[in-house]
Amino acid sequence: MTVFLMVTMLFHAKAHAEVKVVEADSTYIMGDNDSKVDARRIAMQEAKRKALELAGTYVASMTEVKNYQLTKDEIKTYTAGVMATEVVSEQMRGTTEHPEIYIKARCTIDTAILMTLIERHQDNEDLKEQIESASRENDDLRKERDALVKQLAAEKDKAKAGETRKKLDTALSKEETNDDTTKVWANLSYNFNENDERGHGIDQADLAKSAHVLERWSG
């Protein structure tokens, strides 16, 4: 079972553009015990992970100019909080014996919002800890997912393979929820400060959505 990744950085032509785009391709080769649904989810997670790595490299250069003292993990965490992802291409490839799922994802980052978020988090230790906690947990879940994928590929017993798939599904669900949680903390941090400065309250619908995601995360 192998994952191949190919990434291309695309930059807007305007000299002072605030939106950066990263495109990542991920191909997941399915084994006998894989489900198509989970294979797609894995390919998507891997595409986002690689896109985040490259985006983080770009963001690191921006923070150095502003003389922020941030670690690589902190930069990735903040970037993940504002990165919007969409699937622009999805195909079934390979052969009947060795099918592959190909996904091309496009990730966009509003650098103005990102830099504002970083500036505000430097002075807000509580929110900073929450978003970094979600990132650390996601790293652990990715390692757990990788181990389960290897275990599933090597499993010969169908019943045991079914149990491993259930564990993999749970790990993927937690990973996806953590992605949402990171975005929620980033959104809450940005909007609370924005609305405080303008004298407005937070939209109740947004708060309800945020609460739902955080309940899934804490549960």
Secondary structure as UniProt FT lines:
FT   STRAND          3..10
FT   TURN            15..16
FT   STRAND          19..29
FT   TURN            32..33
FT   HELIX           36..65
FT   TURN            66..67
FT   HELIX           72..82
FT   STRAND          84..94
FT   STRAND          99..110
FT   HELIX           111..121
FT   TURN            122..123
FT   HELIX           125..154
FT   HELIX           158..198
FT   HELIX           204..218
//
